Amino acid sequence: MQISEHGVDLLTKWEGCVPHIYKDAAGLPTIGVGHLLTQKEKIGGKYAGGITEQQAKELLKTDLRRFESLVNSRVTTPLEQHEYDALVIFVFNIGVAGFCSSSVLRAINENRKEDVPAALRLWNKITIHGQHVINKGLVNRRENEIKLFMGA
């Protein structure tokens, strides 16, 4: 499967598209639609002058391939398109390692889709100075992902 255009549009809306380098909620250098700069990009000064909307879209498409592949390879239960979109968007936000060890993945693969909303809600914190802090933006995002997962 691949994320739908609707899923990409929602992800772009939720992430926002910033044409210059900024620090995300966790303090990581980011550009475009949530593209975390790689070490190579940081060292080389890539994107120092900013990017266009088209470049942001291309970065997003490239970034999404990795997350689509992960969801396709790790999820063993058939998914509806809206469920798949929600999972790809979720993994885009929390990362590969987090998803692979998550109760979200476990619930899906055990065909307990009714448990997915509660499992998604657990992912509402960021780490600041070693402390796990509930982040209102993540609370809102998880609720949006839940709505999408549930087909609303």
N, CA, C and O atoms as a GROMACS GRO file, in nm:
protein
  608
    1MET      N    1   0.084  -0.119   0.000
    1MET     CA    2   0.000   0.000   0.000
    1MET      C    3   0.088   0.124   0.000
    1MET      O    4   0.207   0.119   0.031
    2GLN      N    5   0.026   0.235  -0.035
    2GLN     CA    6   0.090   0.366  -0.028
    2GLN      C    7  -0.006   0.462   0.040
    2GLN      O    8  -0.128   0.445   0.034
    3ILE      N    9   0.050   0.564   0.103
    3ILE     CA   10  -0.034   0.665   0.164
    3ILE      C   11  -0.113   0.737   0.055
    3ILE      O   12  -0.061   0.764  -0.053
    4SER      N   13  -0.238   0.767   0.083
    4SER     CA   14  -0.324   0.835  -0.014
    4SER      C   15  -0.290   0.984  -0.019
    4SER      O   16  -0.222   1.037   0.069
    5GLU      N   17  -0.340   1.049  -0.122
    5GLU     CA   18  -0.323   1.195  -0.131
    5GLU      C   19  -0.391   1.263  -0.013
    5GLU      O   20  -0.341   1.363   0.039
    6HIS      N   21  -0.504   1.209   0.030
    6HIS     CA   22  -0.573   1.262   0.147
    6HIS      C   23  -0.482   1.252   0.270
    6HIS      O   24  -0.473   1.346   0.349
    7GLY      N   25  -0.415   1.139   0.285
    7GLY     CA   26  -0.322   1.121   0.396
    7GLY      C   27  -0.207   1.219   0.390
    7GLY      O   28  -0.168   1.275   0.493
    8VAL      N   29  -0.152   1.239   0.272
    8VAL     CA   30  -0.041   1.334   0.254
    8VAL      C   31  -0.089   1.475   0.287
    8VAL      O   32  -0.017   1.552   0.351
    9ASP      N   33  -0.210   1.509   0.243
    9ASP     CA   34  -0.265   1.642   0.272
    9ASP      C   35  -0.283   1.663   0.422
    9ASP      O   36  -0.251   1.770   0.474
   10LEU      N   37  -0.334   1.560   0.492
   10LEU     CA   38  -0.351   1.571   0.637
   10LEU      C   39  -0.217   1.584   0.708
   10LEU      O   40  -0.201   1.666   0.798
   11LEU      N   41  -0.121   1.503   0.666
   11LEU     CA   42   0.013   1.511   0.725
   11LEU      C   43   0.072   1.649   0.707
   11LEU      O   44   0.128   1.706   0.801
   12THR      N   45   0.060   1.703   0.588
   12THR     CA   46   0.112   1.837   0.560
   12THR      C   47   0.042   1.941   0.646
   12THR      O   48   0.106   2.033   0.698
   13LYS      N   49  -0.088   1.927   0.662
   13LYS     CA   50  -0.165   2.021   0.745
   13LYS      C   51  -0.120   2.011   0.891
   13LYS      O   52  -0.099   2.113   0.956
   14TRP      N   53  -0.104   1.889   0.942
   14TRP     CA   54  -0.069   1.870   1.083
   14TRP      C   55   0.075   1.908   1.112
   14TRP      O   56   0.104   1.963   1.219
   15GLU      N   57   0.164   1.880   1.019
   15GLU     CA   58   0.306   1.913   1.039
   15GLU      C   59   0.332   2.060   1.008
   15GLU      O   60   0.415   2.125   1.072
   16GLY      N   61   0.260   2.111   0.908
   16GLY     CA   62   0.291   2.243   0.857
   16GLY      C   63   0.406   2.232   0.759
   16GLY      O   64   0.477   2.131   0.757
   17CYS      N   65   0.424   2.333   0.679
   17CYS     CA   66   0.534   2.335   0.583
   17CYS      C   67   0.612   2.463   0.607
   17CYS      O   68   0.564   2.574   0.584
   18VAL      N   69   0.734   2.446   0.655
   18VAL     CA   70   0.820   2.560   0.688
   18VAL      C   71   0.938   2.561   0.590
   18VAL      O   72   1.014   2.465   0.585
   19PRO      N   73   0.953   2.669   0.512
   19PRO     CA   74   1.055   2.671   0.406
   19PRO      C   75   1.198   2.699   0.454
   19PRO      O   76   1.289   2.708   0.372
   20HIS      N   77   1.216   2.713   0.583
   20HIS     CA   78   1.351   2.737   0.636
   20HIS      C   79   1.378   2.642   0.753
   20HIS      O   80   1.285   2.584   0.809
   21ILE      N   81   1.503   2.628   0.788
   21ILE     CA   82   1.539   2.539   0.898
   21ILE      C   83   1.488   2.597   1.030
   21ILE      O   84   1.504   2.716   1.056
   22TYR      N   85   1.428   2.512   1.110
   22TYR     CA   86   1.379   2.551   1.243
   22TYR      C   87   1.398   2.432   1.336
   22TYR      O   88   1.430   2.322   1.292
   23LYS      N   89   1.380   2.454   1.464
   23LYS     CA   90   1.389   2.344   1.561
   23LYS      C   91   1.248   2.299   1.595
   23LYS      O   92   1.162   2.381   1.628
   24ASP      N   93   1.226   2.168   1.586
   24ASP     CA   94   1.094   2.115   1.618
   24ASP      C   95   1.073   2.116   1.770
   24ASP      O   96   1.157   2.166   1.844
   25ALA      N   97   0.960   2.062   1.816
   25ALA     CA   98   0.925   2.064   1.958
   25ALA      C   99   1.030   1.996   2.045
   25ALA      O  100   1.045   2.029   2.162
   26ALA      N  101   1.103   1.901   1.987
   26ALA     CA  102   1.208   1.831   2.061
   26ALA      C  103   1.344   1.897   2.043
   26ALA      O  104   1.445   1.848   2.094
   27GLY      N  105   1.348   2.009   1.969
   27GLY     CA  106   1.474   2.081   1.950
   27GLY      C  107   1.560   2.031   1.836
   27GLY      O  108   1.678   2.065   1.828
   28LEU      N  109   1.504   1.951   1.746
   28LEU     CA  110   1.580   1.895   1.635
   28LEU      C  111   1.565   1.981   1.510
   28LEU      O  112   1.455   2.028   1.480
   29PRO      N  113   1.676   2.004   1.437
   29PRO     CA  114   1.668   2.084   1.315
   29PRO      C  115   1.582   2.016   1.208
   29PRO      O  116   1.602   1.900   1.174
   30THR      N  117   1.487   2.093   1.157
   30THR     CA  118   1.383   2.042   1.069
   30THR      C  119   1.357   2.144   0.959
   30THR      O  120   1.383   2.263   0.977
   31ILE      N  121   1.306   2.097   0.845
   31ILE     CA  122   1.268   2.186   0.736
   31ILE      C  123   1.153   2.123   0.659
   31ILE      O  124   1.132   2.002   0.666
   32GLY      N  125   1.080   2.205   0.587
   32GLY     CA  126   0.972   2.153   0.503
   32GLY      C  127   0.859   2.096   0.586
   32GLY      O  128   0.816   2.155   0.684
   33VAL      N  129   0.812   1.979   0.545
   33VAL     CA  130   0.704   1.910   0.615
   33VAL      C  131   0.766   1.807   0.710
   33VAL      O  132   0.766   1.687   0.682
   34GLY      N  133   0.819   1.856   0.820
   34GLY     CA  134   0.873   1.767   0.922
   34GLY      C  135   0.996   1.688   0.884
   34GLY      O  136   1.023   1.584   0.943
   35HIS      N  137   1.072   1.735   0.786
   35HIS     CA  138   1.194   1.664   0.746
   35HIS      C  139   1.305   1.694   0.845
   35HIS      O  140   1.354   1.807   0.854
   36LEU      N  141   1.345   1.591   0.920
   36LEU     CA  142   1.457   1.606   1.013
   36LEU      C  143   1.586   1.606   0.934
   36LEU      O  144   1.611   1.515   0.855
   37LEU      N  145   1.668   1.707   0.955
   37LEU     CA  146   1.793   1.714   0.882
   37LEU      C  147   1.886   1.600   0.922
   37LEU      O  148   1.900   1.569   1.040
   38THR      N  149   1.948   1.540   0.823
   38THR     CA  150   2.047   1.436   0.850
   38THR      C  151   2.177   1.503   0.891
   38THR      O  152   2.195   1.624   0.873
   39GLN      N  153   2.266   1.425   0.945
   39GLN     CA  154   2.397   1.478   0.984
   39GLN      C  155   2.468   1.537   0.862
   39GLN      O  156   2.530   1.643   0.871
   40LYS      N  157   2.459   1.467   0.751
   40LYS     CA  158   2.522   1.514   0.627
   40LYS      C  159   2.463   1.648   0.583
   40LYS      O  160   2.536   1.738   0.542
   41GLU      N  161   2.331   1.661   0.592
   41GLU     CA  162   2.266   1.786   0.554
   41GLU      C  163   2.307   1.900   0.647
   41GLU      O  164   2.325   2.013   0.602
   42LYS      N  165   2.321   1.869   0.776
   42LYS     CA  166   2.362   1.973   0.872
   42LYS      C  167   2.506   2.017   0.847
   42LYS      O  168   2.534   2.137   0.843
   43ILE      N  169   2.594   1.922   0.831
   43ILE     CA  170   2.737   1.953   0.812
   43ILE      C  171   2.757   2.028   0.681
   43ILE      O  172   2.835   2.123   0.675
   44GLY      N  173   2.688   1.986   0.576
   44GLY     CA  174   2.704   2.047   0.445
   44GLY      C  175   2.632   2.179   0.428
   44GLY      O  176   2.647   2.246   0.325
   45GLY      N  177   2.553   2.217   0.527
   45GLY     CA  178   2.479   2.342   0.516
   45GLY      C  179   2.366   2.338   0.414
   45GLY      O  180   2.317   2.441   0.369
   46LYS      N  181   2.326   2.215   0.378
   46LYS     CA  182   2.219   2.200   0.281
   46LYS      C  183   2.093   2.266   0.336
   46LYS      O  184   2.064   2.256   0.455
   47TYR      N  185   2.021   2.332   0.254
   47TYR     CA  186   1.896   2.400   0.286
   47TYR      C  187   1.916   2.528   0.368
   47TYR      O  188   1.820   2.585   0.418
   48ALA      N  189   2.041   2.572   0.383
   48ALA     CA  190   2.067   2.694   0.460
   48ALA      C  191   1.991   2.814   0.403
   48ALA      O  192   1.952   2.904   0.477
   49GLY      N  193   1.971   2.813   0.273
   49GLY     CA  194   1.899   2.923   0.208
   49GLY      C  195   1.750   2.899   0.200
   49GLY      O  196   1.677   2.979   0.140
   50GLY      N  197   1.702   2.790   0.259
   50GLY     CA  198   1.560   2.758   0.254
   50GLY      C  199   1.526   2.671   0.136
   50GLY      O  200   1.612   2.637   0.055
   51ILE      N  201   1.400   2.634   0.126
   51ILE     CA  202   1.352   2.550   0.017
   51ILE      C  203   1.219   2.603  -0.036
   51ILE      O  204   1.150   2.681   0.029
   52THR      N  205   1.185   2.558  -0.156
   52THR     CA  206   1.058   2.594  -0.217
   52THR      C  207   0.951   2.495  -0.172
   52THR      O  208   0.982   2.392  -0.113
   53GLU      N  209   0.827   2.526  -0.201
   53GLU     CA  210   0.717   2.435  -0.169
   53GLU      C  211   0.735   2.303  -0.244
   53GLU      O  212   0.708   2.196  -0.189
   54GLN      N  213   0.779   2.311  -0.370
   54GLN     CA  214   0.801   2.190  -0.449
   54GLN      C  215   0.912   2.104  -0.388
   54GLN      O  216   0.898   1.982  -0.383
   55GLN      N  217   1.020   2.166  -0.343
   55GLN     CA  218   1.127   2.090  -0.278
   55GLN      C  219   1.076   2.024  -0.149
   55GLN      O  220   1.114   1.911  -0.118
   56ALA      N  221   0.990   2.094  -0.076
   56ALA     CA  222   0.932   2.038   0.046
   56ALA      C  223   0.850   1.914   0.013
   56ALA      O  224   0.856   1.814   0.085
   57LYS      N  225   0.772   1.920  -0.096
   57LYS     CA  226   0.691   1.806  -0.137
   57LYS      C  227   0.779   1.687  -0.175
   57LYS      O  228   0.750   1.573  -0.140
   58GLU      N  229   0.887   1.716  -0.247
   58GLU     CA  230   0.978   1.608  -0.287
   58GLU      C  231   1.046   1.544  -0.166
   58GLU      O  232   1.060   1.422  -0.159
   59LEU      N  233   1.088   1.627  -0.070
   59LEU     CA  234   1.147   1.573   0.053
   59LEU      C  235   1.046   1.486   0.126
   59LEU      O  236   1.080   1.377   0.174
   60LEU      N  237   0.923   1.531   0.134
   60LEU     CA  238   0.819   1.455   0.202
   60LEU      C  239   0.797   1.321   0.133
   60LEU      O  240   0.789   1.218   0.200
   61LYS      N  241   0.786   1.321   0.001
   61LYS     CA  242   0.766   1.196  -0.073
   61LYS      C  243   0.880   1.098  -0.044
   61LYS      O  244   0.856   0.979  -0.022
   62THR      N  245   1.001   1.148  -0.044
   62THR     CA  246   1.118   1.064  -0.015
   62THR      C  247   1.112   1.011   0.128
   62THR      O  248   1.134   0.892   0.151
   63ASP      N  249   1.082   1.098   0.223
   63ASP     CA  250   1.073   1.056   0.363
   63ASP      C  251   0.964   0.952   0.383
   63ASP      O  252   0.983   0.857   0.458
   64LEU      N  253   0.850   0.969   0.318
   64LEU     CA  254   0.736   0.880   0.337
   64LEU      C  255   0.763   0.738   0.288
   64LEU      O  256   0.707   0.643   0.343
   65ARG      N  257   0.846   0.721   0.187
   65ARG     CA  258   0.875   0.586   0.135
   65ARG      C  259   0.923   0.493   0.244
   65ARG      O  260   0.882   0.377   0.251
   66ARG      N  261   1.010   0.543   0.329
   66ARG     CA  262   1.066   0.463   0.438
   66ARG      C  263   0.956   0.418   0.535
   66ARG      O  264   0.956   0.303   0.580
   67PHE      N  265   0.864   0.507   0.566
   67PHE     CA  266   0.759   0.477   0.662
   67PHE      C  267   0.651   0.387   0.601
   67PHE      O  268   0.595   0.301   0.669
   68GLU      N  269   0.623   0.408   0.474
   68GLU     CA  270   0.530   0.318   0.404
   68GLU      C  271   0.587   0.176   0.403
   68GLU      O  272   0.516   0.079   0.430
   69SER      N  273   0.713   0.166   0.371
   69SER     CA  274   0.779   0.035   0.366
   69SER      C  275   0.773  -0.034   0.501
   69SER      O  276   0.748  -0.154   0.510
   70LEU      N  277   0.796   0.041   0.606
   70LEU     CA  278   0.793  -0.016   0.740
   70LEU      C  279   0.653  -0.067   0.774
   70LEU      O  280   0.638  -0.180   0.820
   71VAL      N  281   0.552   0.015   0.751
   71VAL     CA  282   0.415  -0.028   0.780
   71VAL      C  283   0.381  -0.150   0.696
   71VAL      O  284   0.321  -0.245   0.746
   72ASN      N  285   0.418  -0.149   0.569
   72ASN     CA  286   0.390  -0.263   0.482
   72ASN      C  287   0.458  -0.390   0.529
   72ASN      O  288   0.402  -0.499   0.516
   73SER      N  289   0.577  -0.379   0.584
   73SER     CA  290   0.652  -0.499   0.624
   73SER      C  291   0.618  -0.546   0.765
   73SER      O  292   0.628  -0.666   0.793
   74ARG      N  293   0.579  -0.457   0.853
   74ARG     CA  294   0.557  -0.494   0.994
   74ARG      C  295   0.412  -0.526   1.030
   74ARG      O  296   0.387  -0.602   1.123
   75VAL      N  297   0.318  -0.468   0.957
   75VAL     CA  298   0.177  -0.492   0.989
   75VAL      C  299   0.132  -0.618   0.916
   75VAL      O  300   0.144  -0.629   0.794
   76THR      N  301   0.080  -0.713   0.993
   76THR     CA  302   0.038  -0.841   0.936
   76THR      C  303  -0.113  -0.854   0.919
   76THR      O  304  -0.160  -0.951   0.860
   77THR      N  305  -0.187  -0.759   0.968
   77THR     CA  306  -0.334  -0.758   0.959
   77THR      C  307  -0.375  -0.668   0.841
   77THR      O  308  -0.319  -0.559   0.825
   78PRO      N  309  -0.469  -0.711   0.761
   78PRO     CA  310  -0.515  -0.625   0.651
   78PRO      C  311  -0.567  -0.491   0.705
   78PRO      O  312  -0.634  -0.485   0.808
   79LEU      N  313  -0.536  -0.385   0.631
   79LEU     CA  314  -0.575  -0.250   0.671
   79LEU      C  315  -0.662  -0.186   0.564
   79LEU      O  316  -0.647  -0.212   0.445
   80GLU      N  317  -0.754  -0.102   0.609
   80GLU     CA  318  -0.826  -0.014   0.520
   80GLU      C  319  -0.733   0.103   0.488
   80GLU      O  320  -0.638   0.127   0.562
   81GLN      N  321  -0.760   0.175   0.381
   81GLN     CA  322  -0.672   0.287   0.341
   81GLN      C  323  -0.660   0.390   0.453
   81GLN      O  324  -0.550   0.438   0.480
   82HIS      N  325  -0.770   0.426   0.518
   82HIS     CA  326  -0.765   0.528   0.623
   82HIS      C  327  -0.682   0.480   0.743
   82HIS      O  328  -0.616   0.561   0.808
   83GLU      N  329  -0.687   0.351   0.773
   83GLU     CA  330  -0.606   0.296   0.882
   83GLU      C  331  -0.458   0.303   0.846
   83GLU      O  332  -0.374   0.343   0.927
   84TYR      N  333  -0.429   0.264   0.723
   84TYR     CA  334  -0.291   0.269   0.673
   84TYR      C  335  -0.238   0.411   0.676
   84TYR      O  336  -0.126   0.435   0.724
   85ASP      N  337  -0.316   0.506   0.627
   85ASP     CA  338  -0.273   0.646   0.626
   85ASP      C  339  -0.241   0.692   0.768
   85ASP      O  340  -0.138   0.756   0.791
   86ALA      N  341  -0.329   0.660   0.863
   86ALA     CA  342  -0.307   0.701   1.002
   86ALA      C  343  -0.178   0.642   1.056
   86ALA      O  344  -0.104   0.710   1.127
   87LEU      N  345  -0.150   0.517   1.025
   87LEU     CA  346  -0.028   0.453   1.075
   87LEU      C  347   0.097   0.514   1.014
   87LEU      O  348   0.196   0.537   1.084
   88VAL      N  349   0.095   0.540   0.884
   88VAL     CA  350   0.211   0.602   0.820
   88VAL      C  351   0.237   0.740   0.881
   88VAL      O  352   0.352   0.775   0.908
   89ILE      N  353   0.133   0.816   0.901
   89ILE     CA  354   0.146   0.949   0.962
   89ILE      C  355   0.201   0.937   1.104
   89ILE      O  356   0.286   1.016   1.144
   90PHE      N  357   0.152   0.840   1.179
   90PHE     CA  358   0.199   0.815   1.315
   90PHE      C  359   0.348   0.779   1.316
   90PHE      O  360   0.425   0.835   1.394
   91VAL      N  361   0.388   0.687   1.230
   91VAL     CA  362   0.527   0.644   1.225
   91VAL      C  363   0.617   0.759   1.179
   91VAL      O  364   0.729   0.774   1.228
   92PHE      N  365   0.568   0.840   1.088
   92PHE     CA  366   0.642   0.959   1.044
   92PHE      C  367   0.676   1.045   1.163
   92PHE      O  368   0.784   1.104   1.170
   93ASN      N  369   0.585   1.054   1.258
   93ASN     CA  370   0.603   1.140   1.374
   93ASN      C  371   0.687   1.076   1.483
   93ASN      O  372   0.770   1.144   1.543
   94ILE      N  373   0.669   0.947   1.511
   94ILE     CA  374   0.739   0.887   1.625
   94ILE      C  375   0.867   0.813   1.586
   94ILE      O  376   0.952   0.788   1.672
   95GLY      N  377   0.881   0.778   1.460
   95GLY     CA  378   1.001   0.709   1.415
   95GLY      C  379   0.986   0.558   1.410
   95GLY      O  380   0.892   0.500   1.464
   96VAL      N  381   1.081   0.496   1.343
   96VAL     CA  382   1.080   0.353   1.317
   96VAL      C  383   1.090   0.272   1.446
   96VAL      O  384   1.009   0.183   1.470
   97ALA      N  385   1.190   0.301   1.529
   97ALA     CA  386   1.212   0.222   1.650
   97ALA      C  387   1.092   0.228   1.743
   97ALA      O  388   1.051   0.126   1.798
   98GLY      N  389   1.035   0.346   1.759
   98GLY     CA  390   0.919   0.359   1.845
   98GLY      C  391   0.803   0.275   1.797
   98GLY      O  392   0.738   0.208   1.877
   99PHE      N  393   0.777   0.277   1.668
   99PHE     CA  394   0.666   0.200   1.613
   99PHE      C  395   0.688   0.051   1.628
   99PHE      O  396   0.597  -0.022   1.666
  100CYS      N  397   0.810   0.006   1.600
  100CYS     CA  398   0.838  -0.138   1.603
  100CYS      C  399   0.819  -0.198   1.742
  100CYS      O  400   0.787  -0.317   1.754
  101SER      N  401   0.837  -0.118   1.846
  101SER     CA  402   0.821  -0.170   1.982
  101SER      C  403   0.691  -0.123   2.047
  101SER      O  404   0.673  -0.138   2.168
  102SER      N  405   0.601  -0.065   1.969
  102SER     CA  406   0.482  -0.002   2.025
  102SER      C  407   0.365  -0.098   2.048
  102SER      O  408   0.352  -0.201   1.983
  103SER      N  409   0.282  -0.059   2.143
  103SER     CA  410   0.157  -0.132   2.167
  103SER      C  411   0.060  -0.108   2.051
  103SER      O  412  -0.035  -0.185   2.033
  104VAL      N  413   0.082  -0.002   1.974
  104VAL     CA  414  -0.001   0.024   1.855
  104VAL      C  415   0.018  -0.091   1.756
  104VAL      O  416  -0.080  -0.150   1.710
  105LEU      N  417   0.143  -0.122   1.724
  105LEU     CA  418   0.172  -0.230   1.630
  105LEU      C  419   0.124  -0.364   1.685
  105LEU      O  420   0.065  -0.444   1.613
  106ARG      N  421   0.149  -0.386   1.812
  106ARG     CA  422   0.107  -0.512   1.875
  106ARG      C  423  -0.046  -0.528   1.865
  106ARG      O  424  -0.095  -0.635   1.829
  107ALA      N  425  -0.121  -0.422   1.897
  107ALA     CA  426  -0.267  -0.430   1.891
  107ALA      C  427  -0.315  -0.461   1.749
  107ALA      O  428  -0.405  -0.543   1.729
  108ILE      N  429  -0.255  -0.396   1.652
  108ILE     CA  430  -0.297  -0.419   1.512
  108ILE      C  431  -0.267  -0.562   1.471
  108ILE      O  432  -0.353  -0.630   1.415
  109ASN      N  433  -0.146  -0.608   1.499
  109ASN     CA  434  -0.108  -0.742   1.456
  109ASN      C  435  -0.180  -0.852   1.533
  109ASN      O  436  -0.187  -0.966   1.486
  110GLU      N  437  -0.234  -0.819   1.647
  110GLU     CA  438  -0.316  -0.915   1.722
  110GLU      C  439  -0.465  -0.897   1.688
  110GLU      O  440  -0.552  -0.953   1.754
  111ASN      N  441  -0.491  -0.818   1.585
  111ASN     CA  442  -0.626  -0.790   1.536
  111ASN      C  443  -0.716  -0.733   1.646
  111ASN      O  444  -0.833  -0.769   1.659
  112ARG      N  445  -0.658  -0.645   1.725
  112ARG     CA  446  -0.731  -0.574   1.830
  112ARG      C  447  -0.737  -0.426   1.792
  112ARG      O  448  -0.690  -0.340   1.867
  113LYS      N  449  -0.794  -0.397   1.678
  113LYS     CA  450  -0.799  -0.259   1.629
  113LYS      C  451  -0.874  -0.167   1.723
  113LYS      O  452  -0.849  -0.046   1.725
  114GLU      N  453  -0.966  -0.221   1.802
  114GLU     CA  454  -1.039  -0.138   1.898
  114GLU      C  455  -0.947  -0.084   2.008
  114GLU      O  456  -0.983   0.012   2.076
  115ASP      N  457  -0.829  -0.144   2.025
  115ASP     CA  458  -0.733  -0.098   2.126
  115ASP      C  459  -0.635   0.007   2.072
  115ASP      O  460  -0.559   0.066   2.148
  116VAL      N  461  -0.638   0.029   1.942
  116VAL     CA  462  -0.544   0.122   1.880
  116VAL      C  463  -0.558   0.265   1.933
  116VAL      O  464  -0.457   0.329   1.961
  117PRO      N  465  -0.681   0.319   1.948
  117PRO     CA  466  -0.690   0.456   1.998
  117PRO      C  467  -0.619   0.477   2.132
  117PRO      O  468  -0.545   0.574   2.148
  118ALA      N  469  -0.641   0.388   2.228
  118ALA     CA  470  -0.575   0.401   2.359
  118ALA      C  471  -0.423   0.389   2.344
  118ALA      O  472  -0.348   0.460   2.412
  119ALA      N  473  -0.379   0.300   2.257
  119ALA     CA  474  -0.235   0.284   2.236
  119ALA      C  475  -0.175   0.410   2.172
  119ALA      O  476  -0.064   0.450   2.209
  120LEU      N  477  -0.245   0.470   2.078
  120LEU     CA  478  -0.196   0.593   2.015
  120LEU      C  479  -0.186   0.706   2.118
  120LEU      O  480  -0.091   0.785   2.114
  121ARG      N  481  -0.282   0.714   2.207
  121ARG     CA  482  -0.283   0.823   2.306
  121ARG      C  483  -0.162   0.820   2.399
  121ARG      O  484  -0.129   0.922   2.461
  122LEU      N  485  -0.096   0.706   2.410
  122LEU     CA  486   0.023   0.697   2.496
  122LEU      C  487   0.140   0.778   2.441
  122LEU      O  488   0.233   0.812   2.514
  123TRP      N  489   0.135   0.810   2.312
  123TRP     CA  490   0.245   0.879   2.244
  123TRP      C  491   0.219   1.030   2.242
  123TRP      O  492   0.210   1.089   2.134
  124ASN      N  493   0.209   1.091   2.358
  124ASN     CA  494   0.175   1.233   2.368
  124ASN      C  495   0.282   1.315   2.440
  124ASN      O  496   0.256   1.427   2.483
  125LYS      N  497   0.402   1.258   2.452
  125LYS     CA  498   0.507   1.326   2.529
  125LYS      C  499   0.630   1.355   2.443
  125LYS      O  500   0.659   1.285   2.347
  126ILE      N  501   0.701   1.461   2.483
  126ILE     CA  502   0.832   1.490   2.428
  126ILE      C  503   0.930   1.489   2.545
  126ILE      O  504   0.890   1.501   2.660
  127THR      N  505   1.056   1.475   2.514
  127THR     CA  506   1.159   1.474   2.617
  127THR      C  507   1.231   1.609   2.616
  127THR      O  508   1.288   1.649   2.514
  128ILE      N  509   1.228   1.676   2.728
  128ILE     CA  510   1.297   1.803   2.745
  128ILE      C  511   1.386   1.792   2.867
  128ILE      O  512   1.338   1.770   2.978
  129HIS      N  513   1.516   1.807   2.844
  129HIS     CA  514   1.613   1.798   2.953
  129HIS      C  515   1.594   1.669   3.034
  129HIS      O  516   1.600   1.670   3.157
  130GLY      N  517   1.572   1.558   2.962
  130GLY     CA  518   1.559   1.429   3.026
  130GLY      C  519   1.423   1.401   3.089
  130GLY      O  520   1.402   1.292   3.142
  131GLN      N  521   1.333   1.495   3.082
  131GLN     CA  522   1.199   1.478   3.140
  131GLN      C  523   1.097   1.452   3.029
  131GLN      O  524   1.100   1.516   2.924
  132HIS      N  525   1.008   1.358   3.053
  132HIS     CA  526   0.899   1.331   2.959
  132HIS      C  527   0.783   1.423   2.995
  132HIS      O  528   0.727   1.415   3.104
  133VAL      N  529   0.748   1.509   2.900
  133VAL     CA  530   0.647   1.612   2.923
  133VAL      C  531   0.534   1.596   2.821
  133VAL      O  532   0.558   1.584   2.701
  134ILE      N  533   0.410   1.598   2.870
  134ILE     CA  534   0.295   1.592   2.779
  134ILE      C  535   0.297   1.718   2.693
  134ILE      O  536   0.313   1.830   2.743
  135ASN      N  537   0.280   1.697   2.564
  135ASN     CA  538   0.283   1.807   2.468
  135ASN      C  539   0.144   1.821   2.406
  135ASN      O  540   0.093   1.727   2.344
  136LYS      N  541   0.082   1.937   2.422
  136LYS     CA  542  -0.054   1.961   2.373
  136LYS      C  543  -0.065   1.936   2.222
  136LYS      O  544  -0.164   1.882   2.174
  137GLY      N  545   0.038   1.975   2.149
  137GLY     CA  546   0.038   1.950   2.005
  137GLY      C  547   0.030   1.802   1.973
  137GLY      O  548  -0.040   1.763   1.879
  138LEU      N  549   0.102   1.719   2.050
  138LEU     CA  550   0.097   1.574   2.027
  138LEU      C  551  -0.037   1.516   2.072
  138LEU      O  552  -0.088   1.423   2.010
  139VAL      N  553  -0.093   1.570   2.178
  139VAL     CA  554  -0.226   1.526   2.221
  139VAL      C  555  -0.326   1.549   2.108
  139VAL      O  556  -0.403   1.460   2.073
  140ASN      N  557  -0.323   1.668   2.050
  140ASN     CA  558  -0.414   1.701   1.939
  140ASN      C  559  -0.387   1.613   1.817
  140ASN      O  560  -0.479   1.565   1.752
  141ARG      N  561  -0.259   1.593   1.788
  141ARG     CA  562  -0.223   1.512   1.672
  141ARG      C  563  -0.271   1.369   1.687
  141ARG      O  564  -0.327   1.312   1.594
  142ARG      N  565  -0.250   1.312   1.805
  142ARG     CA  566  -0.296   1.174   1.827
  142ARG      C  567  -0.447   1.164   1.809
  142ARG      O  568  -0.496   1.067   1.752
  143GLU      N  569  -0.521   1.263   1.857
  143GLU     CA  570  -0.667   1.260   1.840
  143GLU      C  571  -0.704   1.266   1.692
  143GLU      O  572  -0.798   1.200   1.649
  144ASN      N  573  -0.632   1.345   1.616
  144ASN     CA  574  -0.656   1.351   1.471
  144ASN      C  575  -0.621   1.218   1.405
  144ASN      O  576  -0.694   1.172   1.317
  145GLU      N  577  -0.511   1.156   1.447
  145GLU     CA  578  -0.474   1.026   1.391
  145GLU      C  579  -0.578   0.921   1.426
  145GLU      O  580  -0.610   0.835   1.344
  146ILE      N  581  -0.631   0.928   1.548
  146ILE     CA  582  -0.734   0.834   1.590
  146ILE      C  583  -0.859   0.850   1.502
  146ILE      O  584  -0.916   0.752   1.456
  147LYS      N  585  -0.900   0.975   1.480
  147LYS     CA  586  -1.016   0.999   1.394
  147LYS      C  587  -0.994   0.940   1.255
  147LYS      O  588  -1.083   0.876   1.199
  148LEU      N  589  -0.875   0.962   1.200
  148LEU     CA  590  -0.843   0.908   1.069
  148LEU      C  591  -0.844   0.755   1.072
  148LEU      O  592  -0.902   0.692   0.985
  149PHE      N  593  -0.781   0.697   1.172
  149PHE     CA  594  -0.776   0.551   1.185
  149PHE      C  595  -0.915   0.492   1.191
  149PHE      O  596  -0.942   0.387   1.132
  150MET      N  597  -1.005   0.559   1.263
  150MET     CA  598  -1.141   0.511   1.281
  150MET      C  599  -1.231   0.541   1.160
  150MET      O  600  -1.347   0.498   1.157
  151GLY      N  601  -1.178   0.612   1.063
  151GLY     CA  602  -1.254   0.640   0.941
  151GLY      C  603  -1.341   0.763   0.947
  151GLY      O  604  -1.429   0.782   0.862
  152ALA      N  605  -1.318   0.846   1.047
  152ALA     CA  606  -1.400   0.968   1.061
  152ALA      C  607  -1.346   1.080   0.976
  152ALA      O  608  -1.402   1.190   0.975
   0.00000   0.00000   0.00000
